[in-house]
Amino acid sequence: MINSMTGYGTAEVLVDGVKHFVEIKTLNSKYCEVKNRLPLELIGLDIKIQGHLKAHFHRGRIELFLSRETDAFPGQKVVVNYDLADQYMKAFKELRKLYQFQHDVGLNNIIMAKEVISLGHDALDMDALWDSLSPGIDNAMAAVDAMRAEEGRTLAIDLAARVGRIREWTTEVEKEAPKVLERYRKRLKTRVEAFTKQEIDEQRLAQETVLFADRSDITEEIVRIKSHLQQFLAKLEEDGPIGRTLDFLSQELNREINTVASKCNSADIAQVVVNIKTELEKIREQSQNVE
């Protein structure tokens, strides 16, 4: 069955005794786009996580947010840049002497100096971190999948019902088309006879009717509409990403029904065409939610 592109899932996982939280949400998008928000220390895993998500999701905007229970991270430590501190200290003393400042240079000056004191950490084993984090990411993806599948079932039911209505209306158009030709023939004969005050030439009438029939014939369009509708229903039964195919079929259906509307000079058919186009627009909107 089809999947929606909209979903949400969360999971928790322990990494070196620290609880990490994985949050994934997926939204509609024409392509597969991935955006991660990770703690600074885990930026090195960004590409790996992106590849993991893209291998799983085929279409949509996927946003992953990874956080942890505490700001502390295993292996973190305060790093003092002593060489830089010496340079700052020397510069402060020279400035004090040059401008005859009264205050002594103290610890506060050094602490406030940029990049003298910073947070660092021991070298991280990214492969080990990935092994610890990936089960949590997989669990969050599974929760997303469940939501997308549930919404996909609802979308499939809705789309199938709309396709069913279009099939019924297409049958109405197909049945109405021959009547249009007969009405045209009678109307043409009546108008010509009223204008000329004499009986019309049946051979000429037949020629004009044939020309009109050729211009207004919608047999090919009806056949293609039925074929596209059948393909649409068949796609709804398939697994995997089909959203782009559904969108393409919707566009083709719209093109064919526009041709029908331009060929048929009938108020009855025009009204049915309006109904079909309205339903097609809803189908296109829904198809854009399908993976």
The 8 nearest C-alpha neighbors of each residue, nearest first, counted from 0:
[[1, 238, 236, 237, 235, 2, 152, 151],
 [0, 2, 151, 238, 235, 152, 239, 155],
 [3, 1, 151, 148, 147, 290, 289, 4],
 [2, 4, 289, 151, 147, 5, 290, 288],
 [3, 5, 290, 27, 289, 59, 288, 26],
 [6, 4, 26, 25, 3, 147, 27, 7],
 [5, 7, 143, 25, 147, 146, 24, 4],
 [8, 6, 24, 143, 23, 25, 142, 146],
 [7, 9, 142, 143, 139, 23, 22, 140],
 [10, 8, 22, 139, 21, 23, 142, 7],
 [9, 11, 139, 21, 135, 138, 20, 22],
 [12, 10, 20, 19, 135, 21, 18, 13],
 [11, 13, 19, 135, 18, 14, 20, 132],
 [14, 12, 18, 17, 16, 19, 15, 11],
 [13, 15, 17, 16, 131, 18, 12, 19],
 [16, 14, 17, 13, 73, 18, 131, 128],
 [15, 17, 14, 13, 18, 73, 12, 19],
 [18, 16, 14, 13, 15, 19, 68, 67],
 [17, 19, 13, 68, 67, 12, 14, 16],
 [20, 18, 67, 12, 11, 66, 13, 68],
 [19, 21, 11, 66, 65, 67, 10, 12],
 [20, 22, 65, 10, 9, 64, 11, 136],
 [21, 23, 9, 64, 63, 8, 65, 20],
 [24, 22, 63, 8, 62, 7, 9, 139],
 [23, 25, 7, 62, 6, 61, 8, 63],
 [26, 24, 61, 6, 5, 60, 62, 4],
 [25, 27, 5, 60, 59, 4, 28, 61],
 [28, 26, 59, 4, 288, 60, 5, 29],
 [27, 29, 59, 30, 60, 26, 58, 31],
 [28, 30, 59, 58, 27, 31, 287, 243],
 [29, 31, 58, 28, 59, 32, 60, 57],
 [32, 30, 58, 59, 60, 57, 33, 28],
 [31, 33, 60, 61, 30, 59, 34, 28],
 [34, 32, 61, 62, 60, 49, 35, 31],
 [33, 35, 62, 61, 63, 32, 36, 49],
 [36, 34, 63, 62, 64, 37, 33, 45],
 [35, 37, 64, 63, 65, 34, 38, 62],
 [36, 38, 65, 41, 42, 35, 39, 64],
 [39, 37, 41, 40, 66, 42, 65, 36],
 [38, 40, 41, 42, 37, 43, 36, 44],
 [39, 41, 38, 42, 43, 37, 72, 123],
 [42, 40, 43, 39, 38, 44, 37, 45],
 [43, 41, 44, 45, 39, 40, 37, 38],
 [42, 44, 41, 45, 125, 46, 40, 47],
 [45, 43, 47, 42, 41, 46, 48, 125],
 [46, 44, 48, 42, 47, 43, 49, 35],
 [45, 47, 49, 48, 44, 50, 43, 42],
 [48, 46, 50, 44, 49, 45, 51, 43],
 [47, 49, 51, 45, 50, 46, 44, 52],
 [50, 48, 46, 52, 51, 47, 53, 45],
 [49, 51, 53, 47, 48, 52, 54, 46],
 [50, 52, 48, 54, 49, 53, 47, 55],
 [51, 53, 55, 49, 54, 50, 56, 48],
 [54, 52, 50, 56, 55, 51, 49, 57],
 [55, 53, 51, 52, 56, 50, 57, 49],
 [54, 56, 52, 53, 57, 51, 140, 50],
 [57, 55, 53, 58, 54, 52, 31, 59],
 [56, 58, 31, 240, 53, 55, 290, 59],
 [59, 57, 31, 30, 290, 56, 28, 29],
 [60, 58, 28, 31, 27, 26, 4, 30],
 [59, 61, 32, 26, 25, 28, 31, 33],
 [62, 60, 25, 33, 24, 32, 59, 34],
 [61, 63, 34, 24, 23, 35, 33, 25],
 [64, 62, 23, 35, 22, 36, 34, 65],
 [63, 65, 36, 22, 35, 21, 37, 23],
 [66, 64, 21, 37, 20, 36, 22, 63],
 [65, 67, 20, 19, 38, 64, 21, 37],
 [68, 66, 19, 69, 18, 20, 70, 17],
 [67, 69, 18, 19, 17, 70, 66, 20],
 [70, 68, 71, 67, 17, 72, 18, 66],
 [69, 71, 72, 67, 68, 66, 38, 17],
 [72, 70, 69, 73, 75, 68, 67, 74],
 [71, 73, 75, 74, 70, 69, 17, 120],
 [74, 72, 75, 71, 15, 120, 17, 121],
 [73, 75, 120, 121, 72, 76, 122, 123],
 [76, 74, 120, 72, 73, 119, 121, 118],
 [75, 77, 119, 120, 118, 78, 74, 121],
 [76, 78, 118, 117, 119, 79, 116, 75],
 [77, 79, 117, 118, 116, 119, 76, 80],
 [80, 78, 116, 115, 81, 117, 77, 84],
 [79, 81, 115, 83, 82, 84, 116, 78],
 [82, 80, 84, 83, 79, 85, 115, 86],
 [83, 81, 85, 84, 80, 86, 115, 87],
 [82, 84, 86, 81, 85, 80, 115, 87],
 [83, 85, 81, 87, 82, 86, 115, 88],
 [86, 84, 88, 82, 83, 87, 89, 81],
 [85, 87, 83, 89, 84, 88, 90, 82],
 [86, 88, 90, 84, 89, 85, 91, 83],
 [89, 87, 85, 91, 86, 90, 84, 92],
 [88, 90, 86, 92, 87, 91, 85, 93],
 [89, 91, 87, 93, 88, 92, 86, 94],
 [92, 90, 88, 94, 93, 89, 87, 95],
 [93, 91, 95, 89, 94, 90, 96, 88],
 [92, 94, 96, 90, 95, 91, 97, 89],
 [93, 95, 97, 91, 92, 96, 98, 90],
 [96, 94, 100, 92, 99, 93, 98, 97],
 [95, 97, 99, 93, 94, 98, 92, 100],
 [98, 96, 94, 95, 99, 93, 100, 92],
 [97, 99, 95, 100, 96, 94, 93, 101],
 [100, 98, 96, 95, 97, 101, 94, 102],
 [99, 101, 95, 98, 102, 96, 103, 94],
 [102, 100, 99, 103, 95, 98, 96, 104],
 [103, 101, 100, 104, 95, 105, 99, 92],
 [102, 104, 105, 101, 100, 95, 92, 91],
 [103, 105, 102, 108, 91, 92, 106, 88],
 [104, 106, 107, 108, 103, 109, 102, 88],
 [105, 107, 109, 108, 110, 104, 111, 88],
 [108, 106, 110, 109, 105, 111, 104, 112],
 [109, 107, 111, 106, 110, 105, 112, 104],
 [108, 110, 112, 106, 107, 111, 84, 105],
 [111, 109, 107, 112, 108, 106, 116, 115],
 [112, 110, 108, 109, 107, 113, 115, 106],
 [113, 111, 109, 110, 115, 108, 114, 87],
 [112, 114, 115, 111, 116, 110, 109, 117],
 [115, 113, 116, 117, 112, 80, 83, 79],
 [116, 114, 80, 113, 79, 84, 112, 83],
 [115, 117, 79, 114, 78, 80, 110, 77],
 [118, 116, 78, 77, 114, 119, 79, 115],
 [117, 119, 77, 78, 76, 75, 120, 116],
 [120, 118, 76, 75, 78, 77, 117, 121],
 [121, 119, 75, 74, 76, 122, 118, 73],
 [120, 122, 74, 123, 75, 119, 76, 73],
 [121, 123, 120, 124, 74, 125, 119, 75],
 [124, 122, 125, 121, 120, 128, 74, 40],
 [123, 125, 127, 126, 128, 122, 129, 121],
 [126, 124, 128, 127, 123, 129, 44, 43],
 [125, 127, 129, 128, 124, 130, 131, 123],
 [126, 128, 130, 129, 124, 125, 131, 123],
 [129, 127, 125, 131, 130, 126, 132, 124],
 [128, 130, 132, 126, 131, 127, 133, 125],
 [129, 131, 127, 128, 133, 132, 126, 134],
 [130, 132, 128, 129, 14, 133, 127, 134],
 [131, 133, 129, 135, 134, 130, 128, 136],
 [132, 134, 136, 135, 129, 130, 131, 137],
 [135, 133, 137, 136, 132, 138, 131, 12],
 [136, 134, 138, 12, 133, 137, 10, 132],
 [135, 137, 133, 139, 134, 138, 140, 21],
 [138, 136, 140, 134, 135, 139, 133, 141],
 [137, 139, 141, 135, 140, 136, 10, 134],
 [140, 138, 9, 8, 10, 136, 142, 141],
 [141, 139, 143, 137, 142, 138, 144, 136],
 [140, 142, 144, 138, 143, 139, 137, 145],
 [141, 143, 8, 139, 145, 140, 144, 138],
 [144, 142, 8, 7, 6, 140, 146, 141],
 [145, 143, 141, 147, 142, 146, 148, 140],
 [144, 146, 148, 142, 143, 147, 149, 141],
 [145, 147, 149, 143, 6, 148, 144, 150],
 [146, 148, 3, 144, 6, 150, 2, 145],
 [149, 147, 151, 2, 145, 146, 150, 144],
 [150, 148, 146, 152, 151, 147, 145, 153],
 [149, 151, 153, 147, 152, 148, 3, 154],
 [152, 150, 2, 3, 148, 154, 1, 149],
 [153, 151, 155, 149, 150, 154, 148, 156],
 [152, 154, 150, 156, 151, 155, 157, 149],
 [153, 155, 151, 157, 152, 156, 158, 150],
 [156, 154, 152, 158, 157, 153, 159, 151],
 [157, 155, 159, 153, 154, 158, 160, 152],
 [156, 158, 154, 160, 155, 159, 153, 161],
 [159, 157, 161, 155, 160, 156, 154, 162],
 [160, 158, 162, 156, 161, 157, 155, 163],
 [159, 161, 163, 157, 158, 162, 156, 164],
 [162, 160, 158, 164, 163, 159, 157, 165],
 [161, 163, 165, 159, 164, 160, 158, 166],
 [164, 162, 160, 166, 161, 165, 159, 167],
 [163, 165, 161, 167, 166, 162, 168, 160],
 [164, 166, 168, 162, 167, 163, 275, 169],
 [167, 165, 169, 163, 164, 168, 162, 170],
 [166, 168, 164, 170, 165, 169, 163, 171],
 [167, 169, 171, 165, 170, 166, 164, 172],
 [170, 168, 166, 172, 171, 167, 165, 173],
 [169, 171, 173, 167, 168, 172, 174, 166],
 [170, 172, 168, 174, 169, 173, 175, 167],
 [173, 171, 175, 169, 170, 174, 268, 176],
 [172, 174, 170, 171, 176, 175, 169, 221],
 [175, 173, 171, 172, 176, 170, 177, 178],
 [174, 176, 172, 178, 173, 177, 171, 179],
 [175, 177, 179, 178, 173, 174, 172, 180],
 [178, 176, 180, 179, 175, 181, 174, 173],
 [177, 179, 181, 180, 175, 176, 182, 174],
 [180, 178, 182, 176, 177, 181, 183, 265],
 [179, 181, 183, 177, 178, 182, 184, 212],
 [182, 180, 184, 178, 183, 179, 185, 177],
 [183, 181, 179, 185, 184, 180, 186, 178],
 [182, 184, 180, 186, 181, 185, 187, 179],
 [185, 183, 181, 187, 182, 186, 208, 188],
 [186, 184, 188, 182, 187, 183, 189, 181],
 [185, 187, 183, 189, 188, 184, 182, 190],
 [188, 186, 184, 190, 185, 189, 183, 191],
 [189, 187, 185, 191, 186, 190, 192, 184],
 [188, 190, 186, 192, 187, 191, 193, 185],
 [191, 189, 193, 187, 192, 188, 194, 186],
 [190, 192, 194, 188, 193, 189, 195, 187],
 [191, 193, 195, 196, 189, 197, 194, 190],
 [194, 192, 190, 196, 191, 195, 189, 197],
 [193, 195, 191, 192, 196, 190, 197, 189],
 [196, 194, 192, 197, 193, 191, 198, 199],
 [197, 195, 192, 193, 194, 198, 191, 199],
 [198, 196, 195, 192, 199, 193, 194, 191],
 [197, 199, 192, 200, 196, 195, 191, 188],
 [200, 198, 192, 201, 197, 188, 191, 204],
 [199, 201, 203, 202, 204, 198, 205, 188],
 [202, 200, 204, 203, 199, 205, 206, 198],
 [203, 201, 205, 204, 200, 206, 199, 207],
 [204, 202, 206, 205, 200, 201, 207, 199],
 [205, 203, 201, 207, 202, 206, 208, 200],
 [204, 206, 208, 202, 203, 207, 201, 209],
 [207, 205, 203, 209, 208, 204, 202, 210],
 [208, 206, 210, 204, 209, 205, 211, 203],
 [207, 209, 205, 211, 206, 210, 184, 212],
 [210, 208, 212, 206, 211, 207, 205, 213],
 [211, 209, 207, 213, 212, 208, 206, 214],
 [210, 212, 208, 214, 213, 209, 215, 207],
 [213, 211, 209, 215, 210, 214, 216, 208],
 [212, 214, 210, 211, 216, 215, 209, 208],
 [215, 213, 211, 212, 216, 210, 262, 209],
 [214, 216, 262, 212, 213, 263, 211, 217],
 [215, 217, 213, 212, 218, 214, 262, 219],
 [218, 216, 220, 219, 259, 221, 215, 262],
 [217, 219, 221, 220, 216, 222, 173, 223],
 [218, 220, 222, 221, 217, 223, 216, 224],
 [219, 221, 223, 217, 222, 218, 255, 224],
 [220, 222, 224, 218, 223, 219, 217, 225],
 [223, 221, 219, 225, 220, 224, 226, 218],
 [222, 224, 226, 220, 225, 221, 227, 219],
 [225, 223, 221, 227, 226, 222, 252, 220],
 [226, 224, 228, 222, 223, 227, 221, 229],
 [225, 227, 223, 229, 224, 228, 222, 230],
 [228, 226, 230, 224, 229, 225, 231, 223],
 [227, 229, 231, 225, 230, 226, 224, 232],
 [228, 230, 226, 232, 231, 227, 225, 233],
 [231, 229, 233, 227, 228, 232, 234, 226],
 [230, 232, 228, 234, 229, 233, 227, 245],
 [233, 231, 235, 229, 234, 230, 228, 159],
 [232, 234, 230, 235, 231, 236, 229, 237],
 [235, 233, 231, 237, 236, 232, 230, 241],
 [234, 236, 232, 233, 237, 1, 155, 0],
 [235, 237, 234, 0, 233, 238, 232, 1],
 [238, 236, 234, 235, 0, 239, 1, 233],
 [239, 237, 0, 1, 236, 240, 241, 235],
 [238, 240, 241, 237, 1, 2, 0, 290],
 [239, 241, 290, 242, 57, 238, 1, 58],
 [242, 240, 244, 243, 290, 245, 239, 234],
 [243, 241, 289, 290, 245, 244, 286, 240],
 [242, 244, 246, 245, 241, 247, 240, 287],
 [245, 243, 247, 241, 246, 242, 248, 234],
 [246, 244, 248, 242, 247, 243, 286, 249],
 [245, 247, 243, 249, 244, 248, 286, 283],
 [246, 248, 244, 250, 249, 245, 243, 251],
 [249, 247, 251, 245, 250, 246, 252, 244],
 [250, 248, 246, 252, 247, 251, 283, 245],
 [251, 249, 253, 247, 248, 252, 254, 246],
 [250, 252, 248, 254, 253, 249, 255, 247],
 [253, 251, 249, 255, 254, 250, 224, 248],
 [252, 254, 250, 256, 251, 255, 257, 249],
 [255, 253, 251, 257, 252, 256, 250, 258],
 [256, 254, 258, 252, 257, 253, 220, 251],
 [255, 257, 259, 253, 258, 254, 252, 260],
 [258, 256, 260, 254, 255, 259, 253, 261],
 [259, 257, 255, 261, 256, 260, 262, 254],
 [260, 258, 256, 262, 257, 261, 217, 263],
 [259, 261, 257, 258, 262, 263, 256, 269],
 [260, 262, 258, 259, 263, 257, 264, 215],
 [263, 261, 215, 259, 260, 258, 264, 214],
 [264, 262, 265, 260, 215, 261, 259, 268],
 [263, 265, 262, 266, 179, 261, 260, 215],
 [266, 264, 268, 267, 263, 269, 179, 176],
 [265, 267, 269, 268, 270, 264, 263, 271],
 [268, 266, 270, 265, 269, 271, 175, 172],
 [267, 269, 271, 265, 270, 266, 172, 272],
 [268, 270, 266, 272, 267, 271, 265, 260],
 [271, 269, 273, 267, 272, 268, 266, 274],
 [270, 272, 274, 268, 273, 269, 275, 168],
 [273, 271, 275, 269, 274, 270, 276, 268],
 [272, 274, 270, 276, 271, 275, 277, 269],
 [275, 273, 271, 277, 272, 276, 278, 270],
 [274, 276, 272, 278, 277, 273, 165, 279],
 [277, 275, 279, 273, 278, 274, 272, 280],
 [278, 276, 274, 280, 275, 279, 273, 281],
 [277, 279, 275, 281, 276, 280, 282, 274],
 [280, 278, 282, 276, 281, 277, 275, 283],
 [279, 281, 283, 277, 282, 278, 276, 284],
 [282, 280, 284, 278, 279, 283, 285, 277],
 [281, 283, 279, 285, 280, 284, 286, 278],
 [284, 282, 286, 280, 285, 281, 249, 246],
 [283, 285, 281, 282, 287, 286, 280, 288],
 [284, 286, 282, 287, 288, 283, 281, 154],
 [287, 285, 283, 289, 288, 284, 246, 242],
 [286, 288, 285, 284, 289, 283, 242, 246],
 [289, 287, 286, 285, 3, 4, 27, 290],
 [290, 288, 3, 242, 286, 287, 4, 2],
 [289, 240, 242, 4, 58, 3, 2, 241]]
